[in-house]
Amino acid sequence: KQEVTQIPAALSVPEGENLVLNCSFTDSAIYNLQWFRQDPGKGLTSLLLIQSSQREQTSGRLNASLDKSSGRSTLYIAASQPGDSATYLCAVGRSGSSNTGKLIFGQGTTLQVKP
Amino acid sequence: NAGVTQTPKFQVLKTGQSMTLQCAQDMNHEYMSWYRQDPGMGLRLIHYSVGAGITDQGEVPNGYNVSRSTTEDFPLRLLSAAPSQTSVYFCASSYMGQVNEQYFGPGTRLTVT
């Protein structure tokens, strides 16, 4: 059974710091991996999607990497800003000949960036 | 595009009442799903659909029904609400295929007393 773990559960950093959020998964036969952002009381906003054949994706100050062999993904945030404060979730899409899109979520890392 | 929309935003039910949470998407996505989010449990899949007329159970389907009569709509029905169904419910949609980035609605916060 696929399990997704995110460590740490919470992180507080001063503004301007570069930081890394970690996501690990137990079954390397994944279809893709998606990082989301969730603000308090809001829905999930997709940040980056990495297909199983890719090793990384970049969007602005965000860079996500994927290492299927070790069962790990990292989300790198450069030059963090107070507006980056939110909960970050990673989710793994299952592998299979017919992808049904089911995602297994980690429990998230809550990030606070202090001015 | 409105993306994925959900109604209502908030709902309070009494134990035993029934209701339907609405979800609609205007992106012509084949795949739609319902998740619930609970503190300490993360997001868990309730039901999903890979196209009109096709639905299947996820991880926590008990107490919920779904149907998919059109590509756009995927309602979630609570048959007889229980306090254990107090949660935040999210609907999501995506294309089928390799690049199936999932898009989530804003959520419905449900309280069952």
Interface residues (C-beta under 8 A of the other chain):
Chain A: Y31 N32 Q34 F36 K42 G43 L44 T45 S46 L49 Q51 L89 A91 G93 N99 T100 G101 K102 L103 F105 G106 Q107 G108
Chain B: Y31 S33 Y35 G40 M41 G42 L43 R44 L45 Y48 V50 D56 G58 F90 A92 S94 M96 G97 Q98 V99 N100 E101 Q102 Y103 F104 G105 P106 G107
